Structures are given as C-alpha cells and as structure tokens.
Amino acid sequence: MRKIALETMQELLHERLGIAKDQVTLEASLEDLGIDSLMQIELLFDFEDKYKVKIPDLTKKPTTIGELLAVVEPFIPNP
C-alpha cells in the first residue's frame, strides 16, 4: 500500500469528520471511526476529484481503512 493513499485518507477524514490522523491506520475499523456506507462513497468521490480518476463502484463492502484503500490505491497515479 502506497503511503500517499493512507496520507490522503488521513487528511480527508480529519477534514470531514475531525478524526485524528493517528487513528486512521490500515487496521482501523470503518465502523469504529464512524464511517458509514454513505461516507465511504463520499470518500471515493473525494479520491476521484483529488486524483482526477474514476473508481468503480464497490462490489464488496470494506470493513477497515486498509480494505477501502485497496479499492482506491490502484487508481492513484504514480507521483
């Protein structure tokens, strides 16, 4: 997992929900962080806007930050 994907997720969750960046780890439970399915979709849109990419709809519901990042990470362009 590229560090940039995790850092982007940390920034987005801090901005949107006020979650401390150190709480946003690959193992962190989305439910424990208060991230519901609607927020997951909004986060995917944020990644799309930031990186100017199209991420396909989720077919499997992620339960951790790592699983959610595994969906978006392949679409983040190399710096």
Secondary structure, 3 states (H helix, E strand, C coil): CCHHHHHHHHHHHHHHHCCCHHHCCCCCECCCCCCCHHHHHHHHHHHHHHHCCCCCCCCCCCCEHHHHHHHHHHHCCCC
